[in-house]
């Protein structure tokens, strides 16, 4: 049953992370285009730093830093009389009330918290790539249309909302489609974040002896479990290609692009 639940975990992760990463990307792209210099620097730095760090290194470091950041904020609020240093060598020590989750919390609370940090980390990482795609798509909208909207008396916000945003998706969808495929392939990184995903269970159930199960009625079946995962990922990406192709045809219908002309 753990293996079956893990398939649902992956699908739920994708269903939540994709729109969350798109929101991070949209915010990052808008910040990178801002006329206010500090905001523009922040947006471009977010895109450059996250895209420049290897995903595995970011996942291993950022989750620990994020968890400690949450606990530090709770520690400052819940334990103002604490007189010991939080950093004690390599240890991060906060009061018991500030720990996340609490030690006596049910198991499902620990699992939900781990899943939440995983979703947030995925959204921040892939949001940077989405921001770069959306930033280029916004700049690809013909300037003549923006200038025409301004000539009709639209404000900058109205022009962005009514002209730039509706048309940028035609230019952004190919890049976002590739990003969706990469996100699907990155779901096995859940194991690094402490979430029992389908790769973890394939290894556990396929082996002859593991720490959790010491005696199996079968030999080493890891090959068959991983072949099943191969079929799952290939079928899922093929379905995604079909859906994205239909969406692209719908968006480019009547547009002055090669797809619209066809």
N, C-alpha and C positions, 0 to 999 in steps of 0.2 A: 504493500500500500504506500510505503514511503516513496517508491519509484513513481507510482501513479500521481501522487500529490506533487512530486517534483516537476512533472510536466505542467501541471496547473500553475505552479510557482513561476515557471519560466514565462508562460503566457500572460500571467498577471503582471509580471515585471515589465514585459514589453508593452502591455496595454497602458501602464501608468507612466513608464519612463519616456515613451515616445512623445506624448503631448507635453510632459514636463521639460524634456530636453528642447522641444520646439519653443516653449516659453522662455527658457534661458537663452536660446539662440536668438529669438526675436528681440529680447531685451539687450543682449550683447551687440547685435547689429545696430539697433537704434542708438545705443551708447557710442559705438564707433563712428556713427554719422553725426553725432551731436555737435552743435556749434560751440558748446561750452568746453573749453580746453581740458579741464580735469576729468570731466565725464568721458570725453573722447579718448583720453589717455587710458582711463580705466577700462573702457570697452576693448580697445586694441591690445592692452596688456593681457586682459583675460583670454582673448582669442590666441595670442601668441604664446603665452606661458603654458596653457593647458594643451594646446596642439603640439608644443615642442617637447613635452615630457612623455616618456613611454607610458602606455596605459597601465602596464603591470606595476611600474614604480609608483604611479599616481594612486592606483587602487590600494597598494600596500601602505603607503604613507598617509594618504588623505583621510582614510576611514579612522585611523588612530587619532589623527589630529582633530578630526571632527568630533569624535566621541569625547576626547579630552576637553575640547572647547565647550561642549554642552555641560560637562560636569563642572568645569571651572566657573561658568556663569551661575549654575545652581549653587555652587559652593559659596560664591560671593554673596548671594542673596540669602541662603538658608543658614549659613554658618559665619556670621560677621565677627564672632569672638574667637575664631580659630587663630592660634598664635604660633603654629608651626609652619615651616615653609612647604609649599605644595611640591616643589621640585626638590627631591631628596636623592641626589645622584641620578641614576637612570630611572628612578621610580617616580610615578605621578600619584601623589597621595592627597585625597580630599576626604572630607568628613563622610560618615556613613550615609547621612541623609541626602547627600549630593550625588551619590552613585547612580548610574543609569545602566540597565534597570536595577531596581533594588534586589538584594540577594534573596529575599524571601518571596519575590514575585513569582507567579506561576510560569511554567515553561513557555506557554504561548506568548507571554509578554516579552520574554527574551527573543523569541523567534520573530515577533512583529517588529521589535526594535532593530534587530539585525537586518530585516528586510527593508525597513525604512531608511537606514543608513546606506544600504546598497542602492536603493532607488535614487536617493539624493546624490550619491557619488556618480552613478551612471548618468543622471540628468546633467550634472555640472560638466562632466567630461565630454559627453556627446553634444551638450549645448554649445560648447566652444566651436566644434566643427559645424554645427548648424548655423551658428552666428556668422561664420566665415562664408558659408553658402548664401545665406540671406543677405549679407552685406553686398556680395557681388551681384545678386539678383536685383536688389534695390537700385544699384548703380547702372544696371543694364536696361532699366526702363527708359525708353527714348526721352531725351531732355525736351524735345519739341512738345510732347504731350504735357509735361510738367509746366513748361512756360505758357502753353495755351490755357491751362487751368488757372494759372496765376493771372493771365490777361483777362479772364472772365471774372476776376475778383475774388477767387478762392484764397483763403489764408493758407499758410504753410501746413497747418494741421489738417485742413480740409483736403488739400492737394495730396498729402501723404496718405490719408485715409481713403479717399475716393479714386485716386489715380495710381499712385505708386504701389500700394499694398495689393489691390486686386490683380494687377498685371505682373507683379514680381513672381508669382507662383509658377508661371510658365517657365521662367528662367531658373527658378530654384528647384523645381521638382526632380530633374535628373540628378542633381547633387544630393538632395534629400533621399532619393531612392537608394543611391549607393550607401548613404549613411544608415538607412534602415537595414540594409543587408549586413553591414558591419556590426550593427547593434545586435542582430540575431546571432551572429557568430561569436559575439563577445559575451553572451550569457553564461558560458562555462566559467567566466571569471567570478561568478557568484561563490564558487568554492573558496576563493581567496578571502572572501568577506565573511566566511563562517556560515553561509547559507547552504543547506544540503540540497544541491541541484541534481539534475539528471545524470551528469557526469560522475558526481560523487556516488550516487546509488548504483550506477552501472559498474563502477569499480568494486563497490562493496558486495553487491549481489553476485557479480560474475566471478570473483575470486574463490579459491578453495577454502581459505581460512583468513578471517579478518578479525580485528579486535572486537567487533560487535557480534559476529556470528562465527563460532568456532568449528562447527561441523555442518557441512553441506552434503546433500545426497547426490551431488554432481561434481564433476571436476572443474577445471578452469574454463569458465564460459564467458570470460571477458570479451573475447572476440565477437561473440554473437550479440552481446549487449551493446557493444560499441557500433556494430553494424546496424543495429536497430536505431541507434542515435543518428547514424549517418543518413539512413532513410528518412528519419523524421526531419532533420535539418534540410535535406535536399527538397523534400516535399513542401516544407514550409516556405522556403525561399522561392520555389517555383510558383506557389500560390501567390506570394507577394508580388512577383514579377507580373503575373496576370492582372492582379488588382491595380497595380501602379500603372500598367500600360493603359488600362481602361480610364483611369483618372487623368492620365496625360492626354488622351484623345479628347476627353470632355473639356479639359482646360484650354486646349489649343484650337478648339473648333471655331473657325472664323477668324483666328488670330493671324497676324502677318508673320507667321513662322512656317518652317518647312512642314511641320505636322499639321498646322492649320490649312495649308495649301492642299495637302494630300486629302 
